[in-house]
């Protein structure tokens, strides 16, 4: 998938939410994208939070805080 097709999907999703969920658009998009993004980063790094944080361009403490908030167990990715 290239960046333009991803952008198209985001715009399509945003249009749907705008019509149906006015007032919570930002929150819904972030919640939809954030957890799979963090899970994929942990998959790529076999659960290494520091490496995953570097991939995402965030601080390690932010990474740890977000995975707790999102209910992600990084140990589930250590054996991959």
C-alpha distance (Angstrom), angle and dihedral (degrees) to the residues before:
residue distance angle dihedral
X1 . . .
X2 3.77 . .
X3 3.81 126.5 .
X4 3.82 93.1 -102.4
X5 3.80 93.8 55.7
X6 3.81 89.7 46.7
X7 3.79 89.6 50.5
X8 3.80 89.1 50.2
X9 3.80 91.3 52.5
X10 3.81 91.5 49.3
X11 3.82 91.0 50.0
X12 3.81 90.8 47.8
X13 3.81 90.7 49.6
X14 3.80 91.5 46.3
X15 3.82 91.4 51.5
X16 3.80 91.2 51.8
X17 3.80 92.8 48.5
X18 3.79 93.1 44.1
X19 3.79 90.4 57.3
X20 3.79 95.2 43.9
X21 3.81 108.7 26.4
X22 3.79 108.5 34.8
X23 3.79 112.7 175.4
X24 3.80 96.4 28.5
X25 3.81 100.5 56.6
X26 3.82 97.9 116.8
X27 3.80 93.7 45.3
X28 3.80 93.7 48.7
X29 3.80 94.4 48.7
X30 3.81 92.8 48.1
X31 3.81 92.4 46.9
X32 3.80 91.2 48.8
X33 3.80 95.9 49.4
X34 3.80 104.7 30.5
X35 3.82 102.6 65.7
X36 3.83 96.6 48.3
X37 3.80 89.0 45.4
X38 3.79 92.7 54.4
X39 3.80 92.2 43.1
X40 3.81 91.4 52.2
X41 3.80 91.6 49.6
X42 3.81 89.3 52.1
X43 3.80 91.0 48.1
X44 3.81 90.7 52.7
X45 3.81 91.3 50.6
X46 3.83 98.5 40.0
X47 3.81 89.8 -116.0
X48 3.80 96.3 -48.0
X49 3.79 102.5 147.1
X50 3.80 96.1 -166.3
X51 3.80 92.5 53.7
X52 3.82 91.1 44.1
X53 3.81 90.3 51.2
X54 3.80 89.9 51.6
X55 3.82 91.1 51.4
X56 3.80 89.9 51.7
X57 3.80 93.3 43.2
X58 3.78 94.6 -122.4
X59 3.79 135.9 120.4
X60 3.81 118.1 -89.7
X61 3.81 90.9 -120.9
X62 3.80 90.3 52.7
X63 3.80 88.5 50.4
X64 3.78 92.1 52.5
X65 3.79 92.7 46.0
X66 3.80 92.6 49.6
X67 3.80 95.5 48.1
X68 3.81 89.6 51.5
X69 3.81 91.0 48.0
X70 3.81 91.8 47.3
X71 3.81 92.9 46.8
X72 3.80 94.9 -119.0
X73 3.80 119.4 154.3
X74 3.83 107.7 -150.3
X75 3.81 89.7 -162.5
X76 3.81 88.1 71.1
X77 3.80 88.5 69.0
X78 3.81 99.6 46.5
X79 3.81 95.1 88.2
X80 3.81 96.3 47.3
